[in-house]
Amino acid sequence: MKISIRFLVLIGFLIPFIFISCKTTDDGLATGLVDPGRISDILAEDMPAYARNLQNTLATAREDAVNAGAEDLVPDRFALVDELADSSRQHLENGNYAASIIEGREALERYEILQTLGEAREIQRQADEQDFFTRDPDTYIQAAEAGNYAVDFFDEGNLAESQKHADEALAYFMVVYNNGWQSIAEDKADVANDWRDAATEIRANVAVQAEFAAAEQTYNNAQTAMQDQEYVRASELYEQSGMLFMLAHDNTIERRNRAEEALRIAEERLAESEERAQYVHELLEGGN
């Protein structure tokens, strides 16, 4: 049943990016909620410089969205935002600064939303690689639903709500991701602790002091990473320390076995020497 739910959640998060019909204007985006009054905070004499600076900000926002994978995730929507940004730039070139700023601000908001959704999808992908849905299905579903709502509001032109839900999707997927790795790190810490106890019990810290010290240092680094909530690093370090403690444990046993074998051989040789000495002694006494 969990597999079926997960499939529906994944499809639910991705389908809106492809199949939900946009409520668009002739310009291709839902702009009904864009308020021209938003430029009332800009003095008329400042508009040219503001409009030009906004184009630089748009270029950076677009690059950030591309780097977040948004262009590949939602290519149709991304193309529409590009069209809006191009229109803003054209208005600037024509000296229509108010129109340039209005469209530029909307394009900026949309790029930022798409960037957040791209980041959320990347965290979702990483969570899926570790099958973290099975560890925290409720939060995973909340994240996917938030992503769907963000897309709905994006298409409706309610950009404030869209950004809000995109942020929630990212935050929820981060919770799934972090909790998943924390759980893995705790599991590996248990294994490391078992080997650490086993190695200590047979005094590996004395028999193979350097090896045990290296394992202990790695273990302490894992503890620090865990305290700092660096769960991926903690997981890796716990696994490494567990292996090092295991090697220290096994090498101690191997050394002990070699020492016992050497002692056994020495005792056998001593016994043989004593027998020979006794034989020689008896010969000598017999000669007398």
C-alpha positions in Angstrom: 0.0 0.0 0.0 2.9 2.4 0.8 4.2 1.9 -2.7 0.9 2.9 -4.3 0.7 6.0 -2.1 4.2 7.0 -2.9 3.5 6.6 -6.6 0.5 8.9 -6.4 2.4 11.5 -4.4 5.2 11.6 -6.9 2.8 11.8 -9.8 0.8 14.4 -8.0 3.9 16.6 -7.5 5.0 16.4 -11.1 1.7 16.3 -13.1 0.7 19.9 -12.2 3.9 21.1 -13.8 2.8 19.5 -17.1 -1.0 19.2 -17.3 -2.6 22.0 -15.3 -4.0 24.5 -17.7 -2.9 28.0 -17.1 -5.3 30.9 -16.7 -3.4 33.2 -19.0 -3.8 36.7 -20.5 -2.8 37.5 -24.1 0.8 37.8 -22.8 0.8 34.2 -21.7 0.7 34.6 -17.9 -2.0 35.1 -15.3 -1.4 38.7 -14.4 -4.8 39.6 -13.0 -3.4 40.0 -9.5 -0.5 42.2 -10.5 -1.1 45.6 -9.0 0.3 48.5 -11.0 0.2 50.5 -7.8 3.3 48.6 -6.7 5.4 51.1 -8.5 4.0 53.9 -6.4 7.0 53.5 -4.1 9.3 54.7 -6.9 9.8 58.3 -7.7 9.3 59.2 -11.4 12.8 60.5 -11.7 14.2 57.2 -10.2 12.3 54.9 -12.6 14.9 54.7 -15.4 17.7 53.7 -13.1 15.5 51.4 -11.1 14.3 49.7 -14.3 17.8 49.2 -15.5 19.0 47.7 -12.2 15.9 45.5 -12.2 17.1 43.9 -15.4 20.4 43.0 -13.8 18.5 41.5 -10.9 16.3 39.5 -13.3 19.3 38.1 -15.0 20.7 36.8 -11.7 17.4 35.4 -10.6 17.0 33.6 -13.9 20.5 32.1 -13.5 19.7 31.0 -10.0 16.5 29.3 -11.2 18.3 27.5 -14.0 20.9 26.3 -11.5 18.1 25.0 -9.3 16.9 22.9 -12.2 13.7 24.8 -12.7 14.1 25.2 -16.5 14.2 21.4 -16.9 11.5 20.8 -14.3 8.9 23.2 -15.7 10.1 24.2 -19.2 6.7 25.6 -20.3 6.3 27.8 -17.3 9.9 28.8 -17.4 9.5 29.9 -21.1 6.5 32.0 -20.2 8.5 33.8 -17.5 11.3 34.3 -20.0 8.7 36.0 -22.3 7.6 38.2 -19.5 11.2 39.2 -18.7 11.8 39.9 -22.4 8.8 42.1 -22.5 10.0 44.0 -19.5 13.3 44.5 -21.2 11.6 45.7 -24.4 9.6 48.2 -22.5 12.8 49.5 -20.9 14.4 49.9 -24.4 11.2 51.8 -25.5 11.4 54.1 -22.5 8.2 52.7 -21.0 9.7 52.5 -17.5 6.5 51.9 -15.5 5.5 48.9 -17.7 9.1 47.6 -17.6 9.1 47.7 -13.8 5.7 46.1 -13.4 6.5 43.2 -15.6 10.0 42.9 -14.4 8.9 42.6 -10.8 6.4 39.9 -11.7 9.0 38.0 -13.6 11.4 38.3 -10.7 8.8 36.9 -8.3 8.1 34.0 -10.7 11.8 33.2 -11.2 12.2 33.1 -7.4 9.2 30.7 -7.1 10.5 28.4 -9.8 13.9 28.4 -8.1 12.4 27.3 -4.8 10.4 24.6 -6.6 13.5 23.4 -8.4 15.3 23.2 -5.0 12.4 21.4 -3.5 12.4 18.9 -6.3 16.1 18.3 -6.0 15.8 17.5 -2.2 12.8 15.3 -3.1 15.0 13.4 -5.6 17.8 12.9 -3.0 15.2 11.7 -0.5 13.9 9.3 -3.0 17.4 7.9 -3.6 17.5 6.8 0.0 13.8 5.7 0.1 13.1 8.2 2.9 9.4 8.2 2.0 9.1 5.0 4.0 10.7 6.6 7.0 8.4 9.7 7.1 5.5 9.3 4.7 3.3 11.9 6.4 5.8 14.8 6.0 6.7 13.6 2.5 3.0 13.9 1.5 2.7 17.3 3.1 5.7 18.4 1.0 4.3 17.1 -2.2 0.9 18.7 -1.6 2.6 22.0 -0.8 4.4 21.8 -4.1 1.1 21.2 -5.9 -0.5 24.2 -4.3 2.5 26.3 -5.2 2.0 25.4 -8.8 -1.8 26.1 -8.7 -1.3 29.5 -7.2 1.6 30.2 -9.7 -0.8 29.6 -12.6 -3.5 31.7 -11.0 -1.2 34.6 -10.6 -1.3 34.6 -6.8 2.4 34.8 -6.4 2.5 35.5 -2.7 0.7 32.3 -2.0 2.7 30.4 -4.6 6.0 31.4 -2.9 4.6 30.6 0.5 3.7 27.0 -0.5 6.9 26.6 -2.5 8.8 27.5 0.7 6.7 25.0 2.6 7.4 22.3 0.0 11.2 22.9 0.3 11.0 23.0 4.1 9.0 19.8 4.4 11.3 17.9 2.0 14.3 19.1 4.0 12.6 17.7 7.1 12.2 14.4 5.3 15.8 14.4 4.1 17.3 15.4 7.4 15.2 13.1 9.5 16.0 10.3 7.1 19.8 10.8 7.4 19.5 11.3 11.1 17.9 7.9 11.4 20.6 6.3 9.2 23.3 8.0 11.3 21.7 6.7 14.5 21.6 3.1 13.1 25.3 3.3 12.1 26.1 4.8 15.5 24.6 1.7 17.1 26.8 -0.5 15.0 29.9 1.6 15.7 29.1 1.5 19.5 28.8 -2.3 19.4 32.2 -2.7 17.8 33.7 -0.1 20.1 32.5 -2.0 23.1 33.7 -5.3 21.7 37.1 -3.9 20.9 37.4 -2.3 24.4 36.4 -5.5 26.1 39.3 -7.4 24.7 41.7 -4.4 25.4 42.3 -3.5 21.8 43.1 -0.1 23.0 46.3 -1.7 24.5 47.0 -4.4 22.0 46.6 -2.3 18.9 46.8 1.2 20.4 47.4 3.1 17.2 44.5 1.4 15.4 42.1 1.9 18.3 43.1 5.6 18.6 42.4 6.1 14.9 39.0 4.5 15.3 38.3 6.5 18.4 39.2 9.8 16.6 36.9 9.0 13.7 34.1 8.1 16.2 34.6 11.4 18.0 34.4 13.2 14.7 31.1 11.4 14.0 29.8 12.5 17.4 30.7 16.1 16.7 29.0 15.9 13.3 25.9 14.4 14.9 25.7 17.2 17.4 26.1 19.8 14.6 23.2 18.0 12.8 25.5 17.1 9.9 23.8 13.8 9.5 25.2 12.7 6.2 28.7 13.3 7.4 27.9 11.7 10.8 26.6 8.6 9.0 29.7 8.3 6.9 32.0 8.8 9.9 30.1 6.3 12.1 30.4 3.7 9.4 34.1 4.3 9.1 34.7 4.2 12.8 32.7 1.0 13.1 34.9 -0.6 10.5 38.0 0.6 12.2 36.8 -0.7 15.6 36.0 -4.0 13.9 39.5 -4.2 12.5 41.1 -3.3 15.8 39.0 -6.0 17.4 39.9 -8.6 14.8 43.6 -7.7 14.8 43.7 -7.9 18.6 42.3 -11.4 18.4 44.7 -12.3 15.7 47.6 -11.0 17.7 46.4 -12.9 20.7 46.1 -16.1 18.7 49.5 -15.7 17.3 50.9 -15.0 20.8 49.2 -18.1 22.2 50.5 -20.2 19.3 54.0 -18.9 19.9 53.7 -19.6 23.6 52.4 -23.1 22.8 55.4 -23.8 20.5 57.8 -22.3 23.0 56.4 -24.5 25.8 56.6 -27.6 23.5 60.2 -26.8 22.7 61.0 -26.2 26.4 59.4 -29.5 27.2 61.5 -31.2 24.5 64.6 -29.5 25.8 63.8 -30.6 29.4 63.3 -34.2 28.1 66.6 -34.1 26.3 68.4 -32.6 29.3 66.9 -35.3 31.5 68.0 -38.0 29.0 71.5 -36.6 29.0 71.6 -36.4 32.7 70.5 -40.0 33.0 73.2 -41.1 30.5 75.8 -39.3 32.5 74.7 -40.8 35.8 74.7 -44.2 34.1 78.2 -43.7 32.9 79.3 -43.1 36.5 
